[in-house]
Amino acid sequence: MNETLIIPTERPDVVLRQLTTPEDDQAYLDVFLAAYAGLNLALTAQDIQKARLVAARQGQLYVGIVEGEAVAGGLHIRRNCRQPNQGIISYFLDPAFRRRGLATVAVRAACTHTFAQGRYKSILGEVFHTNKKSKNVLGRAGFTAVSEGTVFKFELNAPADL
């Protein structure tokens, strides 16, 4: 049996943890639905399980953002099909866990881990122009704005020493 991937962050009480159990799937679903409550999504824990299994087969990073023992959100880095040497990051937090720096430390840790694996030369973050808080997260995590419009694009390049 494989060990569960746990990625530490700069905060000792926050880790990124690979989802592996039906209980993880349900916890991830609960915070996902809380984060996107206004969208009336019809997802199940089985949908989350399918997504994490596909992500695992494709070598994607698909983790829960965990503070203490609570799943606070989720984070995913997948390959950019238009630029194979580039990953695309997405993340979310349950509203109860926002405004505490969790997204910033999670994004930093996930990018550091991904670059150390040698999978990508850069990571792209795409944010709707109205989502100022997410733009700030990417900026604090070291991303640079590369294009603006309805969707802002931010990029982080792998460190030169990797």
C-alpha angles and dihedrals in degrees: 000000000000121000117247111256111240118181115195120219131205087269113072092214094054127070137162108236129191113240111239111152139056087249089056090050091052093047090049090048092050094054092041091054091046091051092050099032095140094059099069093223121189101213130143135201086254089060089054091048091052091049094050092047092051090046091052092050090051095047094246124151108244112167144153119242102231126194111189102320097329125100101230099176146320140262132197132185116188135170117274103237090207094052112026094194090058131078127207119220127208128173142166140188133208105251089242089065100045128112093035101095096257095126093050095051091043093052092047093050094045093050093046090050093046094049091047088056088058093229100127141022092210142008124221125209120194120199132176110248091243094057099088094162093057091046087054091050091054092046092051089048091058101261119143124216109249101173140008135206132096085331118038115212122211126186135199119193124213114258113267092239094063 
